[in-house]
Amino acid sequence: MSFNTVYSDLLCPFCNEKVQSGVGFRWGVIANIKYQPGDRVVWRGGNSRPSQRPQVALVKTVGYFNCDNVRCSSWQDCYPTVQRALITIEDDAIKDVSVYEGEATDDGFDIIEPKDLS
């Protein structure tokens, strides 16, 4: 399954260290695009989710990341649990990426807001 990635500082909920990690998410054109907070989401040029750009100002969607803390004693310290992040997109710009501890479905990449797009 393809996804895009946004790189952001996050506080790992397992080791409590601030890490910069890539968060996989599915919004806009899904083409392994690499983003930073502040970047505008691409809507032209390929398969997208949803299939057409919705006319909404605010979107919150779930993404997934692994802790990249080099100070952990082993790569298994924060694994196998994959951490979830909430990506907030406002007027097509990525505004915020934060750890998400809410509910998510088994198929993942949930759209939390607006609910009618999920």
ZADO-1210 file (C-alpha; in nm, 4 decimals, padded with zeros to 6 digits):
<atoms>
<atom x="00.0000" y="00.0000" z="00.0000" code="MET" pos="1"/>
<atom x="00.1383" y="00.3379" z="-00.0976" code="SER" pos="2"/>
<atom x="00.1360" y="00.6417" z="00.1259" code="PHE" pos="3"/>
<atom x="00.2936" y="00.9838" z="00.1612" code="ASN" pos="4"/>
<atom x="00.5297" y="01.0818" z="00.4422" code="THR" pos="5"/>
<atom x="00.5489" y="01.3943" z="00.6560" code="VAL" pos="6"/>
<atom x="00.8674" y="01.4440" z="00.8620" code="TYR" pos="7"/>
<atom x="00.8125" y="01.6002" z="01.2013" code="SER" pos="8"/>
<atom x="00.9397" y="01.6042" z="01.5599" code="ASP" pos="9"/>
<atom x="00.7300" y="01.3799" z="01.7833" code="LEU" pos="10"/>
<atom x="00.7504" y="01.2627" z="02.1431" code="LEU" pos="11"/>
<atom x="00.7572" y="00.8823" z="02.1371" code="CYS" pos="12"/>
<atom x="00.4856" y="00.7537" z="02.3734" code="PRO" pos="13"/>
<atom x="00.7051" y="00.4548" z="02.4679" code="PHE" pos="14"/>
<atom x="01.0543" y="00.5921" z="02.5364" code="CYS" pos="15"/>
<atom x="00.9429" y="00.9552" z="02.5943" code="ASN" pos="16"/>
<atom x="01.2174" y="01.0888" z="02.3699" code="GLU" pos="17"/>
<atom x="01.1710" y="01.3593" z="02.1085" code="LYS" pos="18"/>
<atom x="01.2452" y="01.2075" z="01.7690" code="VAL" pos="19"/>
<atom x="01.2183" y="01.3237" z="01.4122" code="GLN" pos="20"/>
<atom x="01.0287" y="01.0559" z="01.2315" code="SER" pos="21"/>
<atom x="00.8551" y="01.0040" z="00.9029" code="GLY" pos="22"/>
<atom x="00.4800" y="00.9624" z="00.9437" code="VAL" pos="23"/>
<atom x="00.3024" y="00.7695" z="00.6693" code="GLY" pos="24"/>
<atom x="-00.0404" y="00.9055" z="00.5758" code="PHE" pos="25"/>
<atom x="-00.2923" y="00.8836" z="00.2945" code="ARG" pos="26"/>
<atom x="-00.4349" y="01.2204" z="00.1844" code="TRP" pos="27"/>
<atom x="-00.4124" y="01.3980" z="-00.1507" code="GLY" pos="28"/>
<atom x="-00.2200" y="01.2326" z="-00.4342" code="VAL" pos="29"/>
<atom x="-00.0731" y="00.9093" z="-00.2966" code="ILE" pos="30"/>
<atom x="00.2681" y="00.8823" z="-00.4613" code="ALA" pos="31"/>
<atom x="00.5274" y="00.8467" z="-00.1832" code="ASN" pos="32"/>
<atom x="00.5541" y="01.2263" z="-00.1633" code="ILE" pos="33"/>
<atom x="00.7758" y="01.3594" z="00.1162" code="LYS" pos="34"/>
<atom x="00.6381" y="01.6572" z="00.3079" code="TYR" pos="35"/>
<atom x="00.7401" y="01.8881" z="00.5921" code="GLN" pos="36"/>
<atom x="00.4942" y="02.0783" z="00.8145" code="PRO" pos="37"/>
<atom x="00.3826" y="02.3863" z="00.6225" code="GLY" pos="38"/>
<atom x="00.3965" y="02.2158" z="00.2832" code="ASP" pos="39"/>
<atom x="00.0859" y="02.2121" z="00.0655" code="ARG" pos="40"/>
<atom x="-00.0677" y="01.8749" z="-00.0191" code="VAL" pos="41"/>
<atom x="-00.0534" y="01.7815" z="-00.3884" code="VAL" pos="42"/>
<atom x="-00.3888" y="01.7085" z="-00.5553" code="TRP" pos="43"/>
<atom x="-00.2920" y="01.6630" z="-00.9208" code="ARG" pos="44"/>
<atom x="-00.0974" y="01.3923" z="-01.0932" code="GLY" pos="45"/>
<atom x="-00.2170" y="01.0539" z="-00.9772" code="GLY" pos="46"/>
<atom x="-00.4333" y="00.8371" z="-00.7582" code="ASN" pos="47"/>
<atom x="-00.5665" y="01.0387" z="-00.4660" code="SER" pos="48"/>
<atom x="-00.7563" y="00.9942" z="-00.1415" code="ARG" pos="49"/>
<atom x="-01.0339" y="01.0878" z="-00.1532" code="PRO" pos="50"/>
<atom x="-01.0694" y="01.0512" z="-00.5285" code="SER" pos="51"/>
<atom x="-01.1371" y="01.4266" z="-00.5664" code="GLN" pos="52"/>
<atom x="-01.0193" y="01.7202" z="-00.3571" code="ARG" pos="53"/>
<atom x="-01.2977" y="01.7894" z="-00.1064" code="PRO" pos="54"/>
<atom x="-01.4143" y="02.1434" z="-00.0400" code="GLN" pos="55"/>
<atom x="-01.3275" y="02.1413" z="00.3306" code="VAL" pos="56"/>
<atom x="-01.0962" y="02.3766" z="00.5170" code="ALA" pos="57"/>
<atom x="-00.9835" y="02.1436" z="00.7976" code="LEU" pos="58"/>
<atom x="-00.8870" y="01.7766" z="00.7835" code="VAL" pos="59"/>
<atom x="-00.7493" y="01.5508" z="01.0547" code="LYS" pos="60"/>
<atom x="-00.6211" y="01.2113" z="00.9484" code="THR" pos="61"/>
<atom x="-00.4296" y="00.9301" z="01.1178" code="VAL" pos="62"/>
<atom x="-00.0774" y="00.8380" z="01.0120" code="GLY" pos="63"/>
<atom x="00.1757" y="00.5849" z="01.1369" code="TYR" pos="64"/>
<atom x="00.5396" y="00.6035" z="01.2455" code="PHE" pos="65"/>
<atom x="00.8106" y="00.4042" z="01.4166" code="ASN" pos="66"/>
<atom x="01.0339" y="00.5547" z="01.6821" code="CYS" pos="67"/>
<atom x="01.3743" y="00.6447" z="01.5384" code="ASP" pos="68"/>
<atom x="01.5391" y="00.7084" z="01.8765" code="ASN" pos="69"/>
<atom x="01.9069" y="00.6153" z="01.8390" code="VAL" pos="70"/>
<atom x="01.9462" y="00.6182" z="02.2195" code="ARG" pos="71"/>
<atom x="01.7149" y="00.3185" z="02.2694" code="CYS" pos="72"/>
<atom x="01.9117" y="00.0111" z="02.3710" code="SER" pos="73"/>
<atom x="01.7677" y="-00.1850" z="02.0775" code="SER" pos="74"/>
<atom x="01.5378" y="-00.1270" z="01.7811" code="TRP" pos="75"/>
<atom x="01.2780" y="-00.3354" z="01.9703" code="GLN" pos="76"/>
<atom x="01.2385" y="-00.0876" z="02.2580" code="ASP" pos="77"/>
<atom x="00.9432" y="00.0863" z="02.0934" code="CYS" pos="78"/>
<atom x="00.8534" y="-00.1990" z="01.8594" code="TYR" pos="79"/>
<atom x="00.6400" y="-00.3909" z="01.7573" code="PRO" pos="80"/>
<atom x="00.3822" y="-00.1307" z="01.8497" code="THR" pos="81"/>
<atom x="00.3524" y="00.1161" z="01.5653" code="VAL" pos="82"/>
<atom x="00.2765" y="00.4611" z="01.6938" code="GLN" pos="83"/>
<atom x="-00.0039" y="00.6672" z="01.5494" code="ARG" pos="84"/>
<atom x="00.0058" y="01.0372" z="01.4703" code="ALA" pos="85"/>
<atom x="-00.2653" y="01.2891" z="01.3914" code="LEU" pos="86"/>
<atom x="-00.1935" y="01.5023" z="01.0867" code="ILE" pos="87"/>
<atom x="-00.3873" y="01.8291" z="01.0749" code="THR" pos="88"/>
<atom x="-00.4269" y="01.9850" z="00.7311" code="ILE" pos="89"/>
<atom x="-00.5767" y="02.3313" z="00.6936" code="GLU" pos="90"/>
<atom x="-00.6488" y="02.4842" z="00.3529" code="ASP" pos="91"/>
<atom x="-00.4350" y="02.2059" z="00.1972" code="ASP" pos="92"/>
<atom x="-00.1290" y="02.2938" z="00.4121" code="ALA" pos="93"/>
<atom x="00.0068" y="02.0521" z="00.6727" code="ILE" pos="94"/>
<atom x="-00.0321" y="02.2509" z="00.9954" code="LYS" pos="95"/>
<atom x="00.0449" y="02.0019" z="01.2717" code="ASP" pos="96"/>
<atom x="00.1666" y="01.6495" z="01.3394" code="VAL" pos="97"/>
<atom x="00.1169" y="01.5099" z="01.6897" code="SER" pos="98"/>
<atom x="00.0989" y="01.1736" z="01.8644" code="VAL" pos="99"/>
<atom x="-00.2525" y="01.0270" z="01.8433" code="TYR" pos="100"/>
<atom x="-00.3877" y="00.7999" z="02.1133" code="GLU" pos="101"/>
<atom x="-00.7511" y="00.7902" z="02.0008" code="GLY" pos="102"/>
<atom x="-00.9362" y="00.5043" z="01.8379" code="GLU" pos="103"/>
<atom x="-00.8503" y="00.3881" z="01.4871" code="ALA" pos="104"/>
<atom x="-00.9986" y="00.1176" z="01.2702" code="THR" pos="105"/>
<atom x="-00.8117" y="-00.1912" z="01.1585" code="ASP" pos="106"/>
<atom x="-00.7722" y="-00.0642" z="00.8019" code="ASP" pos="107"/>
<atom x="-00.5886" y="00.2418" z="00.9331" code="GLY" pos="108"/>
<atom x="-00.5290" y="00.5863" z="00.7887" code="PHE" pos="109"/>
<atom x="-00.8643" y="00.6985" z="00.9310" code="ASP" pos="110"/>
<atom x="-01.0024" y="01.0416" z="00.8502" code="ILE" pos="111"/>
<atom x="-01.1027" y="01.1747" z="01.1914" code="ILE" pos="112"/>
<atom x="-01.2397" y="01.5068" z="01.0727" code="GLU" pos="113"/>
<atom x="-01.4625" y="01.5662" z="00.8844" code="PRO" pos="114"/>
<atom x="-01.6332" y="01.2393" z="00.9688" code="LYS" pos="115"/>
<atom x="-01.8334" y="01.2256" z="00.6464" code="ASP" pos="116"/>
<atom x="-01.5123" y="01.1646" z="00.4453" code="LEU" pos="117"/>
<atom x="-01.4163" y="00.8462" z="00.6307" code="SER" pos="118"/>
</atoms>
